[in-house]
Amino acid sequence: MQVGIIGAGMVGSSTAYALMMRGASRKIIIVDINKQRAEAEANDIFHATPFAYPSHVIAGDYSDLAGCGIVIITAGLAQKPGETRLELIDRNTAVFKQIVPQILKYAPDAILVVATNPVDAMTHVTQKISGLPPHRVIGSGTVLDTARFRSLLGYHLKTSPNSVHAYVLGEHGDSEVLCWSSSDAAGVALNEFAKSVGRPLDDEVKAKIDDEVRNAAYKIIAGKGSTYFGIGGGLTRIVQAIANNENTVMTVSMVNEKIEGVENVALSLPRILGKNGIEQTILPILSSDEHLLLKKSAEVIKEISDKAIANL
């Protein structure tokens, strides 16, 4: 599948590199207002193709997106140290008002994948600007948070993260909800599995994992300015799931009619990804506390999203 990437910054270039290294796309078009940067990134990635897969990686204009099945939007202003993702909304909405119509002018049939923060609100903004059905406007959402959660659980349990099934729901941000109640490893309830391998999940361990998942981005940003490798890998898996019609379950964001009584809000839930984008949404079993936390998360996102959409 031909994939376009809007934005040649660290997230966009890391995503292009990951797509090439995994052979997820035979042609990758990078578009950026800074054409020199886009050309430099495209050439650098293209020169690595002999070590991976024969992808054609080029810099281009919006017109070069014609024929793309997926367009990933990574453009926008980066999160500053100490700044929340939600504080970015006004600045990045203005950017998207220019970008989205240009994408659809040349790639009207593309599935749009949004990575720009605050990603849930920007997913809603993108859906409103584009007028596309919600299943074709997909936010990267908590796909990375879920990966962090599973990795930390796997490390604690001394078990491969691939054997751990656990999700982060709601906002990709401070109000996100780690879903402990229905998590499992090898089909065994997480707490029982932890006891059986001699690695119990007491309140102290859970609090530590929660902190490391919830605040991972802040720590990375404080150390090196931004996050990009993890999300580049996550975006590549989203592309693969769609391009290969995998019907894989991933925690991505889309606009929902109603979640926990909150109407018309974009947030992450486990969703089946296939050739049409989001094929179905799965509502996991939650505890009463988790239901309340998910409702609170939805309310946080809706408040900021509604303000941005009102200014479109």
C-alpha positions in Angstrom: 0.0 0.0 0.0 1.1 3.5 -0.8 1.4 5.6 2.4 1.6 9.4 2.8 3.1 11.1 5.8 2.4 14.8 6.5 5.2 16.2 8.6 9.0 15.4 8.3 9.7 16.0 12.0 10.9 13.3 14.4 7.6 11.5 14.5 7.1 11.6 10.8 10.6 10.5 9.9 10.6 7.8 12.6 7.4 6.5 11.2 8.7 6.5 7.6 11.8 4.6 8.8 9.8 2.0 10.7 7.5 1.5 7.7 10.5 0.9 5.5 12.3 -1.4 8.0 9.2 -3.6 8.4 8.3 -3.6 4.7 4.9 -2.2 5.6 4.7 0.1 2.5 6.3 -0.1 -1.0 6.0 3.6 -1.5 6.2 6.3 1.2 5.6 10.0 0.4 6.8 12.6 2.9 5.2 16.0 2.7 6.4 19.0 4.8 6.3 22.8 4.5 10.1 22.6 4.9 10.8 20.8 1.6 14.5 20.6 2.2 13.9 18.7 5.5 11.5 16.4 3.8 14.0 15.6 1.0 16.8 15.0 3.5 14.7 12.6 5.6 13.4 10.8 2.5 16.9 10.3 1.1 18.4 9.2 4.4 15.7 6.6 4.9 15.8 5.5 1.2 19.5 4.8 1.5 18.8 2.2 4.2 16.5 0.2 2.0 19.2 -2.3 0.9 19.4 -3.4 4.6 15.6 -3.9 4.9 12.9 -3.9 2.3 12.8 -2.3 -1.2 10.5 0.6 -0.4 10.5 3.8 -2.5 10.8 6.7 -0.1 10.4 10.2 -1.6 9.6 13.8 -0.6 6.7 15.3 -2.4 3.8 17.8 -2.5 0.2 17.1 -1.6 -0.5 16.3 -5.3 1.9 13.3 -4.9 -0.5 11.8 -2.3 -2.8 10.6 -5.2 -3.3 6.9 -4.8 -2.4 6.7 -1.1 -4.5 4.2 0.8 -3.4 5.7 4.1 -2.2 9.2 5.0 -0.6 9.7 8.4 -0.7 13.2 9.9 2.2 14.0 12.2 2.4 17.7 11.5 1.9 20.2 14.2 3.6 21.9 17.0 5.4 19.8 19.5 4.6 19.5 23.2 6.9 21.7 25.3 8.4 20.5 28.6 5.7 20.9 31.3 2.9 21.5 28.8 0.0 19.1 28.7 -1.1 17.5 25.4 -4.5 19.3 25.8 -2.8 22.7 25.9 -1.7 22.2 22.3 -5.2 22.1 20.8 -5.7 25.7 19.6 -2.3 25.9 17.9 -2.6 22.6 16.1 -6.3 23.1 15.1 -5.1 26.1 13.0 -2.5 23.9 11.3 -5.0 21.1 10.5 -7.5 23.6 8.9 -4.8 24.0 6.2 -3.6 20.4 6.0 -6.7 18.2 5.9 -8.4 19.8 2.8 -5.2 19.5 0.9 -4.9 15.8 1.7 -8.5 15.0 0.6 -8.1 17.1 -2.6 -5.6 14.5 -3.9 -6.3 11.4 -1.8 -10.1 11.5 -1.2 -10.3 7.7 -0.6 -7.5 7.5 1.9 -7.9 6.5 5.5 -6.6 9.3 7.8 -4.4 8.3 10.7 -3.8 11.2 13.2 -0.8 11.2 15.5 -0.6 15.0 16.3 -1.3 15.8 20.0 -3.7 16.2 21.7 -4.5 13.2 19.6 -8.1 12.5 20.7 -9.2 16.1 20.2 -7.2 16.3 16.9 -8.9 13.1 15.7 -12.3 14.8 16.3 -11.1 18.0 14.7 -9.9 16.0 11.6 -13.2 14.2 11.3 -15.1 17.4 11.4 -12.9 19.2 8.9 -12.8 16.2 6.5 -16.5 15.2 6.8 -15.3 11.5 6.5 -17.2 8.8 8.4 -15.6 8.2 11.8 -14.2 4.8 11.0 -11.9 6.4 8.4 -10.4 8.9 10.8 -8.2 7.0 13.3 -6.2 8.5 16.1 -3.1 6.7 17.3 -4.8 7.1 20.7 -3.5 4.9 23.5 -1.8 2.4 21.2 1.6 3.5 22.7 0.2 3.7 26.3 -1.1 0.1 25.9 2.3 -1.0 24.6 4.0 0.6 27.6 1.5 -1.0 30.0 2.1 -4.5 28.5 5.9 -4.0 28.4 6.0 -3.1 32.1 3.7 -5.9 33.1 5.8 -8.4 31.1 8.9 -7.1 32.8 7.5 -7.4 36.2 6.0 -10.9 35.5 9.2 -12.0 33.7 6.9 -13.0 30.8 6.8 -11.8 27.2 4.6 -8.8 26.7 3.1 -10.6 23.8 1.5 -13.0 26.3 -0.1 -10.1 28.3 -3.5 -8.8 27.3 -4.0 -5.4 29.0 -5.4 -2.1 27.7 -5.2 1.6 28.4 -8.5 3.3 27.6 -9.8 6.9 27.2 -7.5 9.9 26.6 -3.9 9.6 25.4 -3.0 11.8 28.3 -3.3 12.5 32.0 -6.8 11.1 32.4 -6.1 7.8 30.7 -7.5 4.6 32.3 -5.3 1.5 32.9 -7.7 -1.4 32.7 -6.6 -3.8 35.4 -9.9 -5.6 36.0 -10.1 -7.6 32.8 -6.3 -7.9 32.1 -4.9 -11.4 31.7 -1.7 -13.3 30.8 -1.9 -16.6 29.0 -5.7 -16.6 29.5 -5.3 -16.4 33.3 -6.6 -13.4 35.2 -3.6 -11.0 35.8 -3.6 -11.2 39.6 -3.8 -15.0 39.6 -1.1 -15.3 37.0 1.1 -13.0 39.0 0.7 -15.1 42.1 1.3 -18.3 40.2 4.7 -17.1 39.0 5.7 -15.6 42.3 5.5 -12.0 41.2 2.4 -10.6 42.9 0.8 -7.3 41.8 0.3 -5.5 45.1 -0.8 -1.9 45.4 2.7 -0.6 45.4 3.7 -2.4 42.2 0.5 -1.3 40.5 1.0 2.3 41.5 4.6 2.2 40.1 3.4 0.8 36.8 0.6 3.3 36.6 3.1 6.2 37.1 5.5 4.9 34.5 2.8 4.5 31.9 0.9 7.7 32.6 4.0 9.9 32.9 6.3 8.2 30.4 6.0 11.0 27.8 6.8 13.7 30.3 10.0 11.9 31.4 11.1 11.3 27.8 10.4 14.9 26.8 12.4 16.2 29.8 15.3 14.0 28.8 15.4 14.5 25.0 12.8 17.0 24.0 10.2 14.7 22.4 9.0 11.2 21.9 9.1 9.5 18.4 10.5 6.0 18.2 7.6 4.4 20.2 4.8 6.1 18.3 6.6 5.5 15.0 6.4 1.8 15.8 2.8 2.1 16.8 1.8 3.9 13.7 3.5 1.3 11.6 1.5 -1.5 13.2 -1.7 0.5 12.5 -0.7 0.7 8.9 0.0 -3.0 8.7 -3.3 -4.0 10.3 -5.2 -1.9 7.7 -3.1 -2.7 4.7 -3.1 -6.5 5.4 -6.8 -6.5 6.5 -5.6 -8.2 9.7 -8.7 -7.5 11.9 -6.2 -6.9 14.7 -7.4 -5.4 18.0 -5.7 -2.2 18.9 -6.5 0.7 21.2 -7.0 3.5 18.8 -9.1 6.6 18.9 -12.2 7.6 16.9 -15.3 9.7 17.4 -18.0 7.8 19.3 -21.7 8.5 19.4 -21.8 7.9 23.2 -19.4 6.5 25.8 -20.3 6.2 29.5 -23.1 8.7 28.8 -20.8 11.2 27.2 -21.9 12.0 23.6 -19.9 12.7 20.5 -16.4 12.3 21.9 -13.2 10.8 20.5 -11.2 8.4 22.7 -9.5 5.1 22.7 -11.1 1.7 23.1 -10.1 -1.7 21.8 -11.0 -1.7 18.1 -10.8 -4.1 15.2 -8.6 -2.7 12.4 -9.1 -3.9 8.8 -9.1 -2.8 5.2 -11.9 -0.3 5.9 -10.2 1.3 8.9 -12.0 0.6 12.1 -14.3 -2.3 11.6 -15.7 -2.7 15.1 -15.3 -1.4 18.6 -15.0 -3.7 21.6 -16.3 -2.6 25.0 -14.1 -4.4 27.6 -15.4 -5.5 30.9 -14.7 -2.8 33.5 -15.0 -2.5 37.3 -17.3 0.2 38.7 -14.3 2.4 39.4 -13.0 2.0 35.9 -16.3 3.0 34.4 -16.2 6.2 36.5 -12.7 6.9 35.4 -13.5 6.3 31.7 -16.5 8.7 32.0 -14.2 11.3 33.6 -11.7 10.9 30.8 -14.4 11.3 28.2 -15.6 14.5 29.8 -12.0 15.9 29.9 -11.6 15.2 26.1 -15.0 16.5 25.2 -14.6 19.8 26.9 -11.5 20.7 25.0 -12.6 19.2 21.7 -15.9 21.1 21.8 -14.0 24.3 22.2 -11.8 23.6 19.2 -14.6 22.4 17.0 -16.7 25.5 17.8 -13.9 27.6 16.3 -13.7 25.7 13.0 
